[in-house]
Amino acid sequence: MATPIVAVVGRPNVGKSTLFNRIAGERISIVEDTPGVTRDRIYTHAEWLGKQFRMIDTGGIEMSDQPMLTQIRQQAQVAIDEADVIVMVVDINSGVTDADEQVARILYRSHKPIVLAVNKVDNQERRAEVYDFYSLGLGEPYPVSSVHGVGLGDLLDAVVKVFPEDSDSVEDHSIRFSLIGRPNVGKSSLVNAMLGENRVIVSDLAGTTRDSINTQFTDKQGRQFTMVDTAGIKKKGKLYENTERYALMRAMRSIDESDVVLVVLNAEEGIRELDKHVAGYAHDAGRGVIIVVNKWDLIKNHNQATMTDFTNLIRSQFQYLSYAPIIFVSAKTKQRLNQLPELIAEVEEHHQRRVKSSVLNDVLVDAQAANPTPLVNGQRLRIYYMTQVATAPPTFVCFVNDPDLMHFSYQRYLENRIRAAFDFTGTPIKVISRKRQ
């Protein structure tokens, strides 16, 4: 069920980031540029031969006051801890270096699948030189050129071939959700309060996310839920960047495993930049989202007016989450906590919702009648047909005369018309343009 994680590692200056960007740029199926969502190039979703995976670029780890060996060990250890498959990158221009051998020894002891990429093989004459890298003991070296995109197909074939098989032998029909947030928002208290409120705990299952537990429970209506634990995202002095990045990687794996993500805010402390950073990953992953404002009991004289003010603040700060419902709770007093399972189930239903093409095209006709398609450089966009091609999140394809004529504003208009016609509260939806064949 978990999305495999591929880590790109190696000593500095072998072209790790170039390889990472080349694979990401060619293989991300849908790229969305949404204002207000902070992105970090340390990770990306990618796809090869229909298999989706998440990639980590460890090239961002730099500790200039540390010796080279310490830096390499830190980088390799991240890969060992987080990845299902490791791509080790070496440079054909340098040959096999002592640092390469150090990395190879560390990775070899990890017992993780390792694929060796020999980078900067920019012409056929140099391919014979890759055989020197057999001495690293990591199996067949794959010659690639990150700059020119040569050899990536063979490399990615080798990567997906060693992906772990799905070990879930029993089909799980429970609703999977996770709670994410920065430290001190009361995530753990909410977890404990929810379990105490629902009382019927089925089991504690060792999750596929490392050092986390997935807890199953049944609510009073008999609905089954699996709560996916997440690692907290911390800020700690000078180690802020690296600490946050890799705690975030663990949280992101939990997000990938979830149907619905609860973004937890601290009512007393208000909204911080890290809150927006964290919430952006749930949106990017296409999960259902609920914004949970915890510790509402600590707000003095809280009433409908203060709730409305806080709601307006959230809407202004999280504009990309305009579809997400907001609920004000208190883990301490159990205020509105009993409403959470119902809301999670409702958002999951919307996340899986499928609309008939005939009904969808009635909405399309009405939308174009109310607001005709735009003229771009003298050409008018023509939308012939719309159909839903996926759920979780709901994804709609418009077949058009020229996708370049679909302006962002008209695409957003169509999304709003779809939302007005069908209840997609809590879930992002995607509208994509394709040229009619």
C-alpha positions as CSV (number, residue, x, y, z in Angstrom):
1,M,0.0,0.0,0.0
2,A,2.9,2.4,0.7
3,T,4.5,4.3,-2.1
4,P,8.1,3.1,-2.6
5,I,10.8,5.5,-1.7
6,V,13.9,5.8,-3.9
7,A,16.9,7.7,-2.5
8,V,19.6,9.2,-4.8
9,V,22.9,9.2,-2.9
10,G,26.6,9.6,-3.6
11,R,29.5,11.8,-2.8
12,P,29.3,15.5,-3.7
13,N,29.6,16.6,-7.4
14,V,28.6,13.4,-9.1
15,G,25.4,14.8,-10.5
16,K,22.8,13.5,-8.0
17,S,20.6,16.6,-8.2
18,T,20.8,16.7,-12.0
19,L,19.7,13.0,-12.2
20,F,16.9,13.7,-9.7
21,N,15.6,16.7,-11.7
22,R,15.9,14.8,-15.0
23,I,13.7,11.9,-13.7
24,A,11.3,14.2,-12.0
25,G,10.9,16.6,-14.9
26,E,10.1,13.8,-17.4
27,R,8.1,11.5,-15.2
28,I,5.8,13.6,-13.0
29,S,2.4,13.0,-14.5
30,I,0.6,16.2,-13.3
31,V,2.5,19.3,-12.3
32,E,0.6,21.9,-10.4
33,D,1.8,25.4,-9.6
34,T,-0.4,26.6,-6.8
35,P,0.3,30.0,-5.1
36,G,1.0,29.7,-1.4
37,V,2.3,26.1,-1.5
38,T,5.9,26.0,-0.4
39,R,7.8,23.3,-2.3
40,D,11.1,21.7,-1.5
41,R,13.1,20.0,-4.2
42,I,14.4,17.4,-1.7
43,Y,11.5,15.1,-2.8
44,T,9.1,14.5,-5.6
45,H,6.6,12.0,-6.9
46,A,7.7,10.2,-10.0
47,E,6.4,7.4,-12.3
48,W,7.9,4.8,-14.5
49,L,6.1,2.2,-16.5
50,G,2.9,2.9,-14.6
51,K,4.6,2.4,-11.2
52,Q,4.6,5.4,-8.9
53,F,7.3,6.1,-6.4
54,R,8.7,9.0,-4.3
55,M,12.2,10.2,-4.8
56,I,14.6,11.7,-2.2
57,D,17.5,13.9,-3.3
58,T,20.1,13.6,-0.6
59,G,22.3,16.1,-2.4
60,G,21.0,18.9,-0.2
61,I,22.9,17.8,2.9
62,E,25.9,20.1,3.4
63,M,27.8,20.5,6.7
64,S,30.9,22.4,5.7
65,D,32.4,22.3,9.2
66,Q,32.3,18.5,9.2
67,P,34.9,16.2,7.5
68,M,34.0,14.6,4.2
69,L,33.6,11.1,5.7
70,T,31.1,12.3,8.3
71,Q,29.1,14.1,5.6
72,I,29.0,11.0,3.4
73,R,28.0,8.8,6.4
74,Q,25.1,11.1,7.2
75,Q,23.9,11.1,3.7
76,A,24.1,7.4,3.3
77,Q,22.4,6.8,6.7
78,V,19.4,8.9,5.6
79,A,19.0,6.6,2.5
80,I,19.4,3.5,4.7
81,D,16.7,4.7,7.1
82,E,14.1,6.1,4.6
83,A,14.5,4.3,1.3
84,D,13.1,1.1,-0.1
85,V,15.6,1.3,-3.1
86,I,18.9,3.2,-3.2
87,V,20.4,4.7,-6.4
88,M,24.1,5.3,-5.8
89,V,25.5,7.8,-8.3
90,V,29.2,7.9,-9.3
91,D,31.1,10.0,-11.8
92,I,32.9,8.3,-14.8
93,N,35.3,11.3,-15.1
94,S,36.7,10.6,-11.6
95,G,36.7,6.8,-11.8
96,V,36.4,4.9,-8.5
97,T,37.4,7.1,-5.7
98,D,38.0,6.3,-2.0
99,A,34.9,8.3,-1.1
100,D,32.9,6.1,-3.5
101,E,34.2,3.0,-1.8
102,Q,33.3,4.4,1.6
103,V,29.7,5.0,0.4
104,A,29.5,1.6,-1.2
105,R,30.6,-0.1,2.0
106,I,28.0,1.7,4.1
107,L,25.2,1.0,1.7
108,Y,26.2,-2.7,1.2
109,R,25.7,-3.3,5.0
110,S,22.2,-1.9,4.8
111,H,20.9,-4.9,2.9
112,K,18.7,-2.6,0.8
113,P,18.4,-3.0,-3.0
114,I,21.1,-0.8,-4.6
115,V,21.2,0.3,-8.2
116,L,24.5,1.8,-9.4
117,A,24.3,4.7,-11.8
118,V,27.6,5.8,-13.6
119,N,26.9,9.4,-14.5
120,K,28.3,11.7,-17.2
121,V,28.7,9.0,-19.8
122,D,28.0,11.4,-22.6
123,N,29.2,9.4,-25.6
124,Q,29.4,5.7,-26.7
125,E,33.2,5.6,-26.5
126,R,33.2,5.9,-22.7
127,R,30.7,3.1,-22.1
128,A,33.6,0.6,-21.8
129,E,34.9,2.5,-18.8
130,V,31.8,1.7,-16.6
131,Y,33.1,-1.8,-16.0
132,D,35.7,-0.4,-13.6
133,F,32.8,0.3,-11.2
134,Y,32.1,-3.4,-10.8
135,S,34.9,-3.2,-8.2
136,L,32.4,-1.5,-5.8
137,G,30.6,-4.8,-5.4
138,L,27.2,-3.4,-6.0
139,G,26.3,-5.3,-9.2
140,E,25.9,-4.1,-12.7
141,P,26.7,-0.4,-13.3
142,Y,24.3,1.5,-15.5
143,P,25.8,4.2,-17.7
144,V,23.7,7.4,-17.8
145,S,23.9,11.0,-18.8
146,S,21.8,13.1,-16.5
147,V,22.4,16.2,-18.7
148,H,21.2,14.5,-21.9
149,G,18.8,11.9,-20.5
150,V,20.7,9.0,-22.0
151,G,20.4,5.6,-20.3
152,L,17.6,6.6,-17.8
153,G,15.2,4.0,-19.2
154,D,17.5,1.1,-18.3
155,L,18.3,2.6,-14.9
156,L,14.6,3.0,-14.0
157,D,13.8,-0.5,-15.3
158,A,16.3,-1.8,-12.8
159,V,14.9,0.4,-10.0
160,V,11.3,-0.6,-10.4
161,K,12.3,-4.3,-10.7
162,V,13.4,-4.3,-7.1
163,F,10.5,-2.5,-5.6
164,P,9.1,-4.3,-2.5
165,E,6.0,-6.3,-3.1
166,D,2.8,-5.3,-1.4
167,S,2.8,-7.5,1.8
168,D,-0.8,-6.8,2.7
169,S,-2.4,-10.3,2.3
170,V,-5.7,-9.2,3.8
171,E,-7.7,-6.6,1.9
172,D,-8.2,-3.6,4.2
173,H,-11.5,-1.7,3.8
174,S,-11.0,0.7,6.6
175,I,-10.7,4.4,6.2
176,R,-7.1,5.4,6.6
177,F,-6.3,8.9,8.0
178,S,-3.3,10.6,9.5
179,L,-2.8,13.7,11.6
180,I,0.0,16.0,10.6
181,G,1.3,19.2,12.2
182,R,4.3,20.9,13.8
183,P,5.2,20.2,17.4
184,N,3.0,21.4,20.2
185,V,-0.3,21.5,18.2
186,G,-1.6,18.6,20.4
187,K,-1.5,15.9,17.8
188,S,-0.7,13.1,20.3
189,S,-3.4,14.4,22.7
190,L,-5.9,14.3,19.8
191,V,-4.9,10.7,18.9
192,N,-5.4,9.6,22.5
193,A,-8.6,11.5,22.9
194,M,-10.1,10.0,19.7
195,L,-9.2,6.5,20.8
196,G,-10.8,7.1,24.2
197,E,-13.9,8.6,22.7
198,N,-14.4,5.6,20.3
199,R,-13.3,3.0,22.8
200,V,-13.4,0.0,20.4
201,I,-9.8,-0.6,19.5
202,V,-9.3,-3.5,17.2
203,S,-5.5,-3.8,17.1
204,D,-2.2,-2.1,17.0
205,L,-0.5,-3.0,13.7
206,A,3.2,-2.4,12.9
207,G,3.0,0.0,10.0
208,T,4.9,0.1,6.8
209,T,6.1,3.5,7.9
210,R,9.3,3.0,9.9
211,D,9.0,3.6,13.7
212,S,5.3,4.2,13.6
213,I,2.2,2.3,14.6
214,N,-1.0,2.1,12.6
215,T,-4.0,1.9,15.1
216,Q,-7.3,0.5,14.0
217,F,-10.6,1.3,15.7
218,T,-14.3,1.2,15.1
219,D,-16.6,4.1,15.8
220,K,-20.0,4.0,17.3
221,Q,-21.6,3.7,13.9
222,G,-19.6,0.6,13.1
223,R,-17.2,2.3,10.6
224,Q,-13.6,1.0,10.6
225,F,-10.7,3.4,10.7
226,T,-7.0,3.0,10.5
227,M,-5.1,5.9,12.1
228,V,-1.7,6.3,10.4
229,D,0.9,7.7,12.8
230,T,3.2,10.5,11.6
231,A,6.5,11.7,12.7
232,G,6.4,15.3,14.1
233,I,8.1,18.0,12.0
234,K,10.7,19.7,14.3
235,K,12.8,22.8,14.2
236,K,16.1,22.5,16.1
237,G,18.8,25.1,16.0
238,K,21.3,24.9,13.2
239,L,20.1,21.4,12.3
240,Y,16.7,22.9,11.3
241,E,17.0,22.2,7.6
242,N,18.2,18.6,7.7
243,T,16.1,17.7,10.7
244,E,12.9,19.1,9.2
245,R,13.6,17.5,5.8
246,Y,13.9,14.0,7.0
247,A,11.2,14.1,9.7
248,L,9.0,15.5,6.9
249,M,9.9,12.5,4.6
250,R,8.5,10.2,7.3
251,A,5.4,12.3,7.6
252,M,5.0,12.3,3.8
253,R,5.1,8.5,3.6
254,S,2.2,8.5,6.2
255,I,0.4,11.0,4.0
256,D,0.8,8.8,1.0
257,E,-0.8,5.9,2.9
258,S,-3.8,8.0,4.0
259,D,-7.2,8.6,2.4
260,V,-7.7,11.7,4.5
261,V,-5.2,13.9,6.2
262,L,-6.0,16.0,9.3
263,V,-3.9,19.2,9.3
264,V,-3.8,20.1,13.0
265,L,-3.4,23.8,14.1
266,N,-2.8,25.2,17.6
267,A,-5.6,27.8,18.3
268,E,-3.6,29.4,21.1
269,E,-0.5,29.9,19.0
270,G,-2.2,30.8,15.7
271,I,-0.9,30.0,12.3
272,R,2.8,29.7,11.6
273,E,4.8,29.4,8.4
274,L,5.6,25.8,9.1
275,D,1.8,25.0,9.3
276,K,1.4,26.2,5.7
277,H,4.6,24.3,4.7
278,V,3.2,21.0,6.1
279,A,-0.3,21.4,4.8
280,G,1.0,22.0,1.3
281,Y,2.3,18.4,1.2
282,A,-1.1,16.9,1.9
283,H,-2.6,19.1,-0.9
284,D,0.2,18.1,-3.3
285,A,-0.3,14.4,-2.6
286,G,-3.9,14.7,-3.6
287,R,-5.3,13.5,-0.2
288,G,-8.6,14.5,1.3
289,V,-7.9,17.3,3.8
290,I,-9.6,18.4,7.0
291,I,-8.2,21.4,9.0
292,V,-8.5,20.7,12.7
293,V,-8.1,23.7,15.1
294,N,-7.1,22.1,18.4
295,K,-6.9,23.7,21.9
296,W,-10.0,25.8,21.2
297,D,-10.8,25.7,24.9
298,L,-7.8,27.9,25.6
299,I,-9.2,30.8,23.6
300,K,-10.8,33.3,26.0
301,N,-14.4,34.2,25.4
302,H,-14.5,31.9,22.3
303,N,-17.9,32.1,20.5
304,Q,-19.3,32.1,17.0
305,A,-17.7,35.5,16.2
306,T,-14.2,34.4,17.2
307,M,-14.7,31.2,15.3
308,T,-15.7,33.1,12.2
309,D,-12.6,35.4,12.6
310,F,-10.3,32.4,12.9
311,T,-12.0,30.7,9.9
312,N,-11.5,33.8,7.8
313,L,-7.8,33.9,8.8
314,I,-7.3,30.2,7.8
315,R,-9.0,30.8,4.5
316,S,-6.7,33.8,3.7
317,Q,-3.5,31.9,4.8
318,F,-4.5,28.5,3.2
319,Q,-6.0,29.7,-0.1
320,Y,-5.0,26.4,-1.8
321,L,-7.1,24.5,0.8
322,S,-10.4,26.4,0.1
323,Y,-12.1,23.0,-0.3
324,A,-11.1,21.7,3.2
325,P,-13.7,21.8,6.0
326,I,-12.6,23.4,9.3
327,I,-13.5,22.0,12.7
328,F,-12.7,23.5,16.1
329,V,-11.9,20.9,18.8
330,S,-10.4,20.4,22.1
331,A,-8.5,17.2,23.0
332,K,-8.7,18.2,26.6
333,T,-12.5,18.8,26.9
334,K,-13.5,16.5,24.0
335,Q,-15.3,19.4,22.4
336,R,-16.7,18.4,19.0
337,L,-14.4,15.4,19.0
338,N,-17.3,13.0,18.4
339,Q,-17.9,14.8,15.0
340,L,-14.5,13.9,13.6
341,P,-15.1,10.3,12.5
342,E,-18.3,11.4,10.7
343,L,-16.4,14.2,8.9
344,I,-13.5,11.9,8.0
345,A,-15.9,9.3,6.5
346,E,-17.7,12.1,4.6
347,V,-14.5,13.5,3.1
348,E,-13.3,10.0,2.2
349,E,-16.6,9.3,0.3
350,H,-16.1,12.6,-1.6
351,H,-12.5,11.6,-2.3
352,Q,-13.7,8.4,-4.0
353,R,-16.7,9.9,-5.7
354,R,-17.2,9.2,-9.4
355,V,-19.6,11.2,-11.6
356,K,-21.3,9.8,-14.7
357,S,-20.0,11.3,-18.0
358,S,-23.5,12.1,-19.2
359,V,-24.2,14.2,-16.1
360,L,-20.7,15.7,-16.2
361,N,-21.2,16.9,-19.8
362,D,-24.6,18.5,-18.9
363,V,-22.6,20.6,-16.4
364,L,-20.0,21.4,-19.1
365,V,-22.7,22.6,-21.5
366,D,-24.2,24.8,-18.9
367,A,-20.8,26.2,-17.8
368,Q,-19.9,27.1,-21.4
369,A,-23.3,28.7,-22.0
370,A,-22.9,30.9,-18.8
371,N,-19.3,31.8,-19.6
372,P,-18.0,31.0,-23.2
373,T,-14.5,29.7,-23.7
374,P,-11.9,32.4,-24.2
375,L,-10.2,33.6,-27.3
376,V,-6.4,33.3,-27.3
377,N,-4.5,34.9,-30.1
378,G,-7.6,34.8,-32.3
379,Q,-8.3,31.1,-31.6
380,R,-11.2,30.0,-29.4
381,L,-10.8,27.1,-27.0
382,R,-13.3,24.3,-27.9
383,I,-14.2,21.7,-25.3
384,Y,-15.8,18.7,-27.0
385,Y,-16.2,16.3,-24.0
386,M,-15.4,15.8,-20.4
387,T,-15.0,12.6,-18.5
388,Q,-13.7,11.5,-15.1
389,V,-10.6,9.3,-15.4
390,A,-9.7,8.7,-11.7
391,T,-10.7,9.0,-8.1
392,A,-8.7,9.8,-5.0
393,P,-8.4,12.5,-6.0
394,P,-11.3,12.9,-8.5
395,T,-9.6,13.8,-11.9
396,F,-11.4,15.1,-14.9
397,V,-10.1,15.3,-18.5
398,C,-11.4,17.8,-21.0
399,F,-10.9,16.8,-24.6
400,V,-10.2,20.1,-26.5
401,N,-9.0,21.4,-29.9
402,D,-5.7,22.7,-28.4
403,P,-4.6,22.3,-24.7
404,D,-2.5,25.5,-24.9
405,L,-5.8,27.5,-25.3
406,M,-7.0,26.3,-21.8
407,H,-6.2,29.3,-19.6
408,F,-5.6,28.7,-15.9
409,S,-8.6,31.0,-15.0
410,Y,-11.0,29.0,-17.2
411,Q,-9.7,25.7,-15.8
412,R,-10.4,27.0,-12.3
413,Y,-13.8,28.2,-13.5
414,L,-14.7,24.7,-14.6
415,E,-13.4,23.3,-11.3
416,N,-15.7,25.6,-9.4
417,R,-18.7,24.6,-11.6
418,I,-18.0,20.9,-10.9
419,R,-17.8,21.7,-7.2
420,A,-21.1,23.6,-7.4
421,A,-22.8,20.7,-9.1
422,F,-21.4,17.9,-7.0
423,D,-20.3,17.7,-3.4
424,F,-16.5,17.4,-3.3
425,T,-16.0,19.0,0.1
426,G,-12.6,18.0,1.6
427,T,-11.0,16.7,-1.6
428,P,-8.9,18.4,-4.2
429,I,-10.1,17.8,-7.8
430,K,-8.0,18.0,-10.9
431,V,-9.1,19.3,-14.3
432,I,-6.7,18.3,-17.2
433,S,-6.8,19.3,-20.9
434,R,-6.1,16.7,-23.6
435,K,-6.1,17.2,-27.4
436,R,-8.9,15.2,-29.0
437,Q,-7.5,12.5,-31.2
